[in-house]
Every structure is written in structure tokens, then in C-alpha cells.
Amino acid sequence: MSERRVISRAPILPERVRKIGADGFAFVPNRFLREGFFASLRPNERALYLLLVLAGDRNGMSFYHYDTISSLLEMPIDAYLAARNALIDMSLVAFDGTRLQVLSLP
């Protein structure tokens, strides 16, 4: 009979546990991985989604201009537009012509 190993859920560095603070806090829901959203995205779409999560305010709103986003991601404008449109089509982000909003998962 094999011995079952118990894995501790305690943080490795408790003094470094992430908290909401003055410098903000971005998160990706666990469902993003569990329900296949991560696996369904192409690399450029994943990169853009992560940047928008990091850049967004508490309502998920990002005010970064497309050329800033393209520069940060080192992504040509046409690749950015394809990734943005794919995220919109998947109902992961909304775009009003100026601003982007990361949405709750569908």
C-alpha cells in the first residue's frame, strides 16, 4: 500500500502574500484556466489579455492607446488588432472605439 503524501497549502513566503494595496491588484479568475479559456487563446491573445488585466482599473477598464499596447507587447499593430478582435469575439473584452474593458467570464 502506497503512502499518501499531504501537500501543505500554507504560503512558502507568508510575508509576500499578495494583497490589495495602494499599488493596485490584478487577478485572473481560476475559471480562466479550469474552463479552457487559457487553452483556447493564441499566444498574442493571451499576452494582450494579461496586459489588459494588469493595466485595468478595478472595473477592468484600460485607457492605454493601441500604439502603447503594441509597443509594450512588441506586437505589430495588425497582430494587436487580430488579438483584440478575437478577445472581443470571445466576449472576454469590450471595446468602445477608445477604451477596452476586461469583462467577467461568460
RARABEL-V445734 format. One record per backbone hydrogen bond with DSSP energy under -1.0 kcal/mol. NH is the residue of the N-H (numbers start at 1). CO is the residue of the C=O. Records with the same first field share a line. If there is no record, write none. Layout:
NH: CO ; CO
//
This chain:
16: 13
17: 14
24: 21
32: 29
33: 30
34: 30
35: 31
36: 33
38: 32
40: 36
41: 38
46: 42
47: 43
48: 44
49: 45
50: 46
51: 47
52: 48
53: 49
54: 50
55: 51
56: 52
57: 61
60: 57
62: 100
69: 65
70: 66
71: 67
72: 68
73: 69
75: 70
80: 76
81: 77
82: 78
83: 79
84: 80
85: 81
86: 82
87: 83
88: 84
89: 85
90: 86
91: 88
92: 87
93: 87
94: 101
96: 99
100: 62
101: 94
102: 60
103: 92
//
